[in-house]
């Protein structure tokens, strides 16, 4: 068969390629025209004559459930029939042209729900009032005689009804109410009840919902290699060595830092790239090895000129007077994101239009990068929304694959899909920062903690993602968990020995809470031991003035049965970390084999995210956060050799699989007086709770990750 | 010219016999349900059935499967009615969903061989990586099928 896809295959494969993204509800052409013709009630809501309610979604869907949760918030106030709601991604070009009418598009920081709940619910409430006004006008009745329920308007005195679709056009011409009153959570019928995620039926069919699945007529595939050392440059390559290999169309240098082979299939491109002789100038850091990085970072622990963090009381004097002083030093490595869908993008650049498909956590960033790479106004760029095969912070802004695809399509004059191999994904990441912590705590003669001194050393994320902001001072975000430390100790200080290496760092699901939560909660266990107290009771005592943290801690301890009788060799550990606007506590039950490897039997996590939008999604995210934390705790470490990353694939950067995954129980304890995030906060307490359980099992503190490095070579089961 | 039997249909493809089945499916036949995750048989995103057995398409040269019955996620059912698909929907298993075609193909092969798998059977047979961490739901979904 010729490479060019035949028409039938193309149509099968191209639901994402065909224009608007309508997962699971691809409309026949006539309906699509009707949808286009139906007027907006407001920017978020289009109601079609057949009562279908299109709700626009501005945030990315990468498995975290925004594509369902955000429309739920609109539908609740709209009094919509949920079965008739059809989410649809926004067009980012239109978004910018309409003065960013759909709010923020950055899907980072567990923010989708907690930053948009107010304007989304107000959009729903406002549209509901406009529908009521339109129906009242039609019935020549006062608006207060009309009620809206489940997509139906009813004239209460007469019992007459109209469906939303029948008055949508008239409603769109009504003035939007100046102010609307939002429902209290006690009146919710859609929010707070588990709703099936709308795209799951397509996902279990293997339908093409991802950018990497885009297939266009005449498209080519590119494999790419970037400088193996950060800061290195492409010196030369020998194109002739691969030019005659099957399928190869071109070898293209990109931006001085990479070289791509373009071929008829990805396999052919990748095979040729493997044998392409490439010479790199490894750049100014080409001789840097991991020992150098470690020594540099750890020098921040003893720096005499640290950056200020936060301080209360007089920590130095209190430690000097302490009846007992304990000290400990902890370390956390660089970590890679490795989402299952490798980095990739497809571009089709023609004289009139630049089209782009790419996994992203910020569709406006995709738009801007494509426009810049093509050298055109955003009005000439069409971003096709797709779902991302994971994101985890990797795809928030550093989307190099977008300009790469645009450049390759421009050069080749055809659509091009560029795919990073897993090796490129791991070696060209923006890593969870490397960092260390040094603690001192002092106790009085009655074993009360009276002072807590913390030095953090490590690499600020700002140093990579926003160096201009860093120049203005420090990066207080790096000290989170300490600047907002809820434990009540009278004299406290945290400061920062900032040590920015040449390795690019970035936002890795749960970000600075990931390492600081582990540092803090492990040291709290050490403090509890020094105070002669049970680690749960010690936390309770110090959280007396932090009711949210305390309630969450109690909920986890109760659900897990803290202190219950466990099978021989199994021990419990506990930790609590608030972050992303939510409160989370975990109890881990684990045993440790004679070779030092843990077996995690059970994790119980309690989460107070304020308001719960889709309970099943909150549970799923919290379950997933356990796997995220465990992979890192057990195995995760990125190391540096000759200026670049040593690891390259899942064999040397392993993940937890089914056999290592514990039973997970998630307890929702919403307190309904705030809106917190959900994607990230589940992860930070898991690692310290595990390490604290392992300490009980072995009597040995692990203060360096990953755990696999602290254990013996794994013996047979 | 190589003839492959995929989901009950014959496909003729002009490829180097060493080409992994994964890339024939994805790039030559536009059957993109089978995913690329690692290229070295570590993650299982590319899992298909070869004569009913789970196999990793990224390291399976097409020359090895010319006489075989190949099944991909697109052929598990035409309408999502396969018990594994139904259970995956009922348990809301997928998050991002990228690994799930491979995960479901591994689960379907396991259930064919062991209709009532134990937890240990599941641990041994399902060695796919899911970065979102859907493992507890994968396990629950498999057990729910075994019970029916």
Interface residues (C-beta under 8 A of the other chain):
Chain A: X1 X2 X3 X5 X9 X10 X12 X13 X62 X63 X64 X65 X196 X197 X199 X200 X201 X203 X204 X205 X206 X207 X208 X209 X210 X212 X213 X215 X221 X246 X264 X265 X266 X267 X270 X338 X339 X340 X341 X342 X387 X388 X389 X390 X391 X392 X419 X421 X422 X616 X620 X621 X623 X624 X625 X626 X627 X628 X649 X650 X651 X655 X656 X657 X658 X659 X661 X663 X664
Chain B: X11 X12 X13 X14 X16 X19 X20 X23 X26 X27 X28 X29 X30 X31 X32 X33 X34 X35 X36 X37 X38 X39 X40 X42 X43 X45 X72 X73 X74 X76 X80 X85 X88 X89 X92 X93 X94 X95 X96 X97 X98 X99 X100 X101 X104 X122 X123 X124 X126 X127 X128 X129 X130 X131 X132 X133 X134 X135 X136 X137 X138 X139
